[in-house]
Amino acid sequence: MPQRYETWQKADGSTEQVVTWDGGQDKGSFPPKNDPQPPAAGGTDEMKHWILSQGDGKSAGAFLNRLNERGLDTVLTPQQVAGVLRALATFEGVEYNGTVEDRSGRSGASFSVESAFGGLPNKQTVIFDPLTGKLLAHEEMLTKDPGELNVKIPSVIDYTTHMKSGYTTD
């Protein structure tokens, strides 16, 4: 079911979120998280550790999954974005797919990895803005075995489009 998430993090670290879907909306307020902030310098190893620090797994599949999650509520500096891209390059099995369009029509550099992160054989694909390096999209596609899911193979089971991120004075 397509959903739209809008998240605002306030200066005190608390978060406001609105989730909208066909026929419904949910609003929530959340206290500040105890998540570590991304390393200011954006070093390769530091960014890799930061991305992987909030979950299980240390594989390329875990990295892409966590990168997508981090992108939902964290705005990275250009130095941090560069560290993320350098960290991605340290994983075995990551493939460059060339320039593609995301589901909103934006062109970007695409990378993918096949793994079983999440429990089933899948292919995770990320798309980065070619000018800024910011994450534009993340997709997860089942590639071999749907497990108990009633879907044909291949089948996209998760897709996130990161439309906008930044800071405001509000």
C-alpha positions as a printed NumPy array, in Angstrom:
array([[  0.   ,   0.   ,   0.   ],
       [  1.595,   3.317,  -1.026],
       [  2.235,   5.628,   1.904],
       [  3.64 ,   9.117,   2.211],
       [  5.798,   9.945,   5.221],
       [  6.576,  13.49 ,   6.274],
       [  8.951,  13.76 ,   9.208],
       [ 10.186,  16.845,  11.026],
       [ 12.882,  16.764,  13.648],
       [ 12.792,  19.713,  16.025],
       [ 15.79 ,  21.45 ,  17.579],
       [ 15.255,  19.512,  20.827],
       [ 15.532,  16.216,  18.914],
       [ 11.832,  15.332,  19.143],
       [ 10.08 ,  14.253,  15.946],
       [  6.719,  14.953,  14.341],
       [  5.489,  12.579,  11.651],
       [  2.477,  12.437,   9.338],
       [  1.767,   9.219,   7.426],
       [ -0.825,   9.447,   4.666],
       [ -2.306,   6.638,   2.579],
       [ -5.332,   6.183,   0.391],
       [ -8.228,   6.836,   2.73 ],
       [ -6.3  ,   7.597,   5.896],
       [ -3.805,   9.611,   7.841],
       [ -1.912,   9.105,  11.088],
       [ -0.048,  11.776,  13.024],
       [  2.48 ,  11.18 ,  15.745],
       [  4.883,  12.948,  18.056],
       [  7.96 ,  11.176,  19.359],
       [ 10.526,  12.07 ,  22.034],
       [ 14.175,  12.559,  21.117],
       [ 15.945,   9.365,  20.047],
       [ 19.136,   8.105,  21.561],
       [ 20.497,   7.351,  18.085],
       [ 24.053,   8.51 ,  17.55 ],
       [ 24.441,  11.418,  15.177],
       [ 26.398,  10.873,  11.954],
       [ 30.12 ,  11.603,  12.27 ],
       [ 30.74 ,  15.233,  11.364],
       [ 33.863,  14.578,   9.294],
       [ 32.135,  11.895,   7.214],
       [ 35.051,   9.48 ,   7.068],
       [ 34.509,   6.21 ,   5.188],
       [ 34.87 ,   3.845,   8.147],
       [ 32.986,   6.174,  10.48 ],
       [ 30.014,   6.501,   8.111],
       [ 29.963,   2.738,   7.53 ],
       [ 29.909,   2.12 ,  11.278],
       [ 27.217,   4.779,  11.847],
       [ 24.927,   3.344,   9.147],
       [ 25.281,  -0.221,  10.432],
       [ 25.11 ,   0.673,  14.139],
       [ 21.313,   0.581,  14.474],
       [ 20.483,  -2.985,  13.498],
       [ 21.739,  -6.44 ,  12.785],
       [ 24.043,  -7.507,   9.989],
       [ 27.242,  -6.101,   8.511],
       [ 26.689,  -7.044,   4.847],
       [ 26.114,  -4.841,   1.82 ],
       [ 22.409,  -5.761,   2.046],
       [ 22.279,  -4.574,   5.655],
       [ 24.127,  -1.381,   4.673],
       [ 21.646,  -0.49 ,   1.901],
       [ 18.669,  -1.296,   4.12 ],
       [ 19.994,   0.838,   6.989],
       [ 21.03 ,   3.636,   4.619],
       [ 17.427,   3.845,   3.446],
       [ 16.191,   3.945,   7.049],
       [ 18.727,   6.619,   7.998],
       [ 17.613,   8.666,   4.996],
       [ 14.093,   8.883,   6.408],
       [ 15.066,  11.184,   9.263],
       [ 18.647,  12.362,   8.787],
       [ 20.002,  15.131,   6.578],
       [ 23.64 ,  14.565,   5.661],
       [ 26.279,  17.142,   4.787],
       [ 28.187,  16.817,   1.497],
       [ 31.168,  15.378,   3.414],
       [ 28.937,  12.766,   5.056],
       [ 27.333,  11.865,   1.71 ],
       [ 30.819,  11.369,   0.242],
       [ 31.673,   9.102,   3.184],
       [ 28.523,   7.051,   2.558],
       [ 29.419,   6.577,  -1.113],
       [ 33.005,   5.615,  -0.232],
       [ 31.671,   3.172,   2.394],
       [ 29.346,   1.59 ,  -0.188],
       [ 32.36 ,   1.004,  -2.429],
       [ 34.036,  -1.106,   0.295],
       [ 31.464,  -3.917,   0.032],
       [ 31.925,  -6.966,  -2.192],
       [ 29.149,  -7.693,  -4.666],
       [ 27.917,  -4.136,  -5.165],
       [ 27.206,  -3.512,  -8.849],
       [ 26.974,  -0.213, -10.689],
       [ 23.886,  -0.231, -12.939],
       [ 24.501,   3.041, -14.758],
       [ 22.1  ,   5.957, -14.971],
       [ 18.446,   5.131, -14.35 ],
       [ 15.231,   6.97 , -13.521],
       [ 13.547,   6.583, -10.17 ],
       [  9.771,   6.27 ,  -9.911],
       [  9.37 ,  10.035,  -9.763],
       [ 11.289,  10.541, -13.029],
       [ 14.615,  11.75 , -11.593],
       [ 17.845,  10.482, -13.148],
       [ 20.475,   9.047, -10.89 ],
       [ 23.379,   6.651, -10.486],
       [ 22.137,   3.189,  -9.566],
       [ 23.88 ,   0.519,  -7.486],
       [ 22.564,  -2.866,  -6.419],
       [ 23.476,  -5.928,  -4.398],
       [ 21.956,  -9.382,  -4.199],
       [ 21.677, -10.799,  -0.71 ],
       [ 19.419, -12.598,   1.716],
       [ 19.307,  -9.707,   4.17 ],
       [ 15.803,  -9.68 ,   5.587],
       [ 15.443, -13.444,   5.24 ],
       [ 14.63 , -14.029,   1.565],
       [ 16.821, -13.818,  -1.556],
       [ 16.524, -10.247,  -2.769],
       [ 18.114,  -7.548,  -4.845],
       [ 18.387,  -4.144,  -3.23 ],
       [ 18.897,  -1.164,  -5.484],
       [ 19.713,   2.416,  -4.526],
       [ 19.704,   5.497,  -6.72 ],
       [ 21.82 ,   8.56 ,  -5.914],
       [ 21.567,  12.085,  -7.271],
       [ 24.53 ,  12.458,  -9.668],
       [ 25.22 ,  16.065,  -8.595],
       [ 24.799,  15.91 ,  -4.818],
       [ 25.179,  12.197,  -4.034],
       [ 21.98 ,  12.285,  -1.976],
       [ 19.893,   9.13 ,  -1.806],
       [ 16.934,   9.39 ,  -4.181],
       [ 15.425,   5.911,  -3.896],
       [ 15.724,   2.412,  -2.464],
       [ 14.052,  -0.712,  -3.846],
       [ 13.902,  -4.291,  -2.635],
       [ 12.946,  -7.042,  -5.082],
       [ 12.501, -10.721,  -4.299],
       [ 14.554, -12.65 ,  -6.849],
       [ 14.208, -16.396,  -6.246],
       [ 12.02 , -17.6  ,  -3.411],
       [  8.943, -15.711,  -2.173],
       [  8.791, -17.764,   1.014],
       [  5.246, -17.586,   2.354],
       [  4.482, -14.381,   0.449],
       [  1.922, -14.851,  -2.281],
       [  3.842, -12.984,  -5.019],
       [  5.389, -13.853,  -8.369],
       [  9.146, -13.763,  -8.814],
       [ 10.643, -11.271,  -9.435],
       [  8.512,  -8.97 ,  -7.305],
       [  9.225,  -5.551,  -5.798],
       [  8.216,  -5.782,  -2.152],
       [  9.454,  -2.425,  -0.88 ],
       [ 10.18 ,   0.912,  -2.52 ],
       [ 11.076,   4.237,  -0.943],
       [ 11.413,   7.515,  -2.819],
       [ 13.253,  10.23 ,  -0.901],
       [ 11.734,  13.375,  -2.358],
       [ 13.143,  16.151,  -0.213],
       [ 15.344,  16.626,   2.797],
       [ 16.833,  19.682,   4.367],
       [ 16.752,  22.098,   7.262],
       [ 14.195,  24.785,   7.987],
       [ 14.046,  27.599,  10.511],
       [ 10.558,  26.612,  11.702]])
